[in-house]
């Protein structure tokens, strides 16, 4: 795609600096972020969802998900998850009303 269009915008220097720090953490330049924004606006015919730096819980989940671990079946995955839950030394049982009741 030919990148000859030019976009100029005046912005508060503090906002610009803070945004550049965040974009740097995401591995993006300001120009790349603007190109992403413009492409998403066109694709969605409106503003895209907000992009954020993942918090510690999200990062842990991403790292766990990309560990390369695979399962032969859904049952094997469930057995693994249930086994990890049981090692926490308690089980949550759902009553008929849908409320969680802890058993130790």
N, C-alpha and C positions, 0 to 999 in steps of 0.2 A: 504494500500500500504506500502510495506517495505521501510523504509527510512534509508538505509545503505550507500548510495553513499555520498561521501564527495567532496565538492567544496572548493578550496582555491583560493583566488585572492589577489593580492597586489594592494592597492589603496591609493591615497593621503589621509592623515588623515583628512584634512579639508573637502574634498568631502564626505568622510565617515561620519563625524560628522554631516554635513549639511543634508545628505540623511537620517540619522537616526532620526533627528529632524522631518523631513517631514513624514517619515514612521510612527513615533510615533503619529503624528496628524491624520494620516489615520488609526491608530489602528493596525499597522503591525510591526512585528519584521523584522530585516534584513533577517533572514532565511526564514520567510514566504514570503517576497517580492521576494527573489531569487526563491523559489519554484513556486510562481505564474508566474514569468517571464519564467522559464523553461517549465512549463506546457503550457503556451500560445504559446511559440515558437514551441512546438511540434504540438499543435492543429492547428495553423495557417500556419505552415511550413514557418515561418519567424518571424520577430519581431512584437510584438503587438503594438496597439495604445498607445499613451502616457497617463499616469494617472496623474491627477492633483488634487490639493486641490481646491474645488469649491470656486468661488468668492462670494461676498455678494449677487449679483443678483441671481446666481444659487442656493445658499442656501435658499433664500426666496422662489424661485419657488419650490424647493424640499419640504420645509416645508408646503407650500400652497397645494401642491399635496398630501401630506400625512395627511391632516387635517381630513380625514375621511368623508368629504362631498361627497355625491353621488347624482346623478341626475336621475330622472325617464326616461328622454329621452334626445336626443341631443338638441332638441328644448329648453328644460328647461335650459340646459347649455348655449346655445346661448343667451337666454333671460337674464340670469344672467350676462354674459359678456357684452352684449349690455347695460344693465342697469348701470353697473359700468363705462362703457365708457361715457355714457351720463352724469353721475355725475361729470365728469371732466370738464363740462361746454362747451364742443365743440364736434363737430362731423367731421370726415374726410369723404369726399365724393369723389368717384373715377369718374373722367371725362371719356369721351369716349376714350381718348388717354392713359388712365391708370394712369394719374398723380393724386396725392392726392391734393384736395383742401379743406382747412379748413373752416368750417362755424362756426361762434360764435353766 
